[in-house]
């Protein structure tokens, strides 16, 4: 069994797609929970815009940081801290963008 795991490598594009699907699922879940599983019609335009922006920013940051490279084979605390920094920087970018758009 151990030899099979060492020989089998998941392609990078598969990891990238899985990461993107997790982002999409998270966005949809967050919006559904925010509005008690009934998104008002007035919020649908904001949802569409936010959905696209979040996907673009997260996918771009994952691609720039090469999150999909080597994350499956050997995961360490350094990888975990890199993931945290990437997600935190994206969240800070969203917060700053939100503050600017509210003004």
One Martini backbone bead per residue (centre of mass of N, CA, C, O) as a GRO file, in nm:
protein
  103
    1UNK     BB    1   0.058   0.062  -0.022
    2UNK     BB    2   0.294   0.261   0.010
    3UNK     BB    3   0.400   0.233  -0.281
    4UNK     BB    4   0.150   0.349  -0.419
    5UNK     BB    5   0.164   0.632  -0.293
    6UNK     BB    6   0.451   0.704  -0.401
    7UNK     BB    7   0.379   0.662  -0.714
    8UNK     BB    8   0.133   0.838  -0.677
    9UNK     BB    9   0.030   1.128  -0.865
   10UNK     BB   10  -0.121   1.421  -0.853
   11UNK     BB   11  -0.220   1.641  -1.051
   12UNK     BB   12  -0.214   1.979  -1.047
   13UNK     BB   13  -0.489   2.037  -1.185
   14UNK     BB   14  -0.655   1.878  -0.978
   15UNK     BB   15  -0.591   2.050  -0.733
   16UNK     BB   16  -0.691   2.317  -0.854
   17UNK     BB   17  -0.986   2.224  -0.894
   18UNK     BB   18  -1.045   2.150  -0.602
   19UNK     BB   19  -0.995   2.430  -0.487
   20UNK     BB   20  -1.215   2.570  -0.657
   21UNK     BB   21  -1.455   2.401  -0.552
   22UNK     BB   22  -1.424   2.487  -0.257
   23UNK     BB   23  -1.476   2.784  -0.307
   24UNK     BB   24  -1.758   2.759  -0.428
   25UNK     BB   25  -1.888   2.613  -0.188
   26UNK     BB   26  -1.827   2.837   0.022
   27UNK     BB   27  -1.985   3.065  -0.105
   28UNK     BB   28  -2.262   2.929  -0.116
   29UNK     BB   29  -2.282   2.866   0.186
   30UNK     BB   30  -2.253   3.153   0.295
   31UNK     BB   31  -2.503   3.272   0.153
   32UNK     BB   32  -2.712   3.074   0.261
   33UNK     BB   33  -2.663   3.138   0.562
   34UNK     BB   34  -2.708   3.446   0.556
   35UNK     BB   35  -3.020   3.386   0.413
   36UNK     BB   36  -3.161   3.121   0.504
   37UNK     BB   37  -3.184   2.978   0.208
   38UNK     BB   38  -3.286   3.288   0.097
   39UNK     BB   39  -3.222   3.469  -0.166
   40UNK     BB   40  -3.276   3.767  -0.253
   41UNK     BB   41  -3.334   3.936  -0.539
   42UNK     BB   42  -3.167   4.195  -0.454
   43UNK     BB   43  -2.892   4.006  -0.407
   44UNK     BB   44  -2.814   3.868  -0.682
   45UNK     BB   45  -2.625   4.082  -0.807
   46UNK     BB   46  -2.418   4.076  -0.575
   47UNK     BB   47  -2.357   3.778  -0.593
   48UNK     BB   48  -2.240   3.767  -0.878
   49UNK     BB   49  -2.011   3.967  -0.828
   50UNK     BB   50  -1.883   3.831  -0.580
   51UNK     BB   51  -1.827   3.559  -0.706
   52UNK     BB   52  -1.628   3.653  -0.923
   53UNK     BB   53  -1.425   3.801  -0.743
   54UNK     BB   54  -1.351   3.568  -0.554
   55UNK     BB   55  -1.254   3.370  -0.763
   56UNK     BB   56  -1.033   3.541  -0.892
   57UNK     BB   57  -0.864   3.599  -0.638
   58UNK     BB   58  -0.816   3.308  -0.539
   59UNK     BB   59  -0.701   3.183  -0.799
   60UNK     BB   60  -0.473   3.385  -0.834
   61UNK     BB   61  -0.334   3.333  -0.559
   62UNK     BB   62  -0.288   3.030  -0.603
   63UNK     BB   63  -0.121   3.058  -0.864
   64UNK     BB   64   0.106   3.243  -0.760
   65UNK     BB   65   0.172   3.041  -0.502
   66UNK     BB   66   0.153   2.740  -0.584
   67UNK     BB   67  -0.053   2.540  -0.428
   68UNK     BB   68  -0.055   2.281  -0.634
   69UNK     BB   69   0.247   2.234  -0.552
   70UNK     BB   70   0.303   1.960  -0.343
   71UNK     BB   71   0.054   1.919  -0.138
   72UNK     BB   72   0.010   1.603  -0.146
   73UNK     BB   73   0.277   1.457  -0.088
   74UNK     BB   74   0.404   1.703   0.104
   75UNK     BB   75   0.305   1.799   0.424
   76UNK     BB   76   0.349   2.095   0.616
   77UNK     BB   77   0.377   2.367   0.816
   78UNK     BB   78   0.467   2.545   0.583
   79UNK     BB   79   0.215   2.499   0.410
   80UNK     BB   80   0.012   2.602   0.618
   81UNK     BB   81   0.129   2.890   0.638
   82UNK     BB   82   0.094   2.956   0.337
   83UNK     BB   83  -0.210   2.929   0.329
   84UNK     BB   84  -0.271   3.142   0.541
   85UNK     BB   85  -0.139   3.383   0.394
   86UNK     BB   86  -0.309   3.371   0.137
   87UNK     BB   87  -0.591   3.395   0.273
   88UNK     BB   88  -0.535   3.655   0.436
   89UNK     BB   89  -0.464   3.841   0.197
   90UNK     BB   90  -0.736   3.808   0.053
   91UNK     BB   91  -0.912   3.910   0.291
   92UNK     BB   92  -0.785   4.189   0.307
   93UNK     BB   93  -0.861   4.272   0.022
   94UNK     BB   94  -1.167   4.252   0.071
   95UNK     BB   95  -1.183   4.458   0.303
   96UNK     BB   96  -1.073   4.700   0.149
   97UNK     BB   97  -1.280   4.690  -0.082
   98UNK     BB   98  -1.524   4.731   0.106
   99UNK     BB   99  -1.444   5.007   0.224
  100UNK     BB  100  -1.432   5.153  -0.050
  101UNK     BB  101  -1.732   5.088  -0.149
  102UNK     BB  102  -1.887   5.231   0.091
  103UNK     BB  103  -1.793   5.530   0.031
   0.00000   0.00000   0.00000
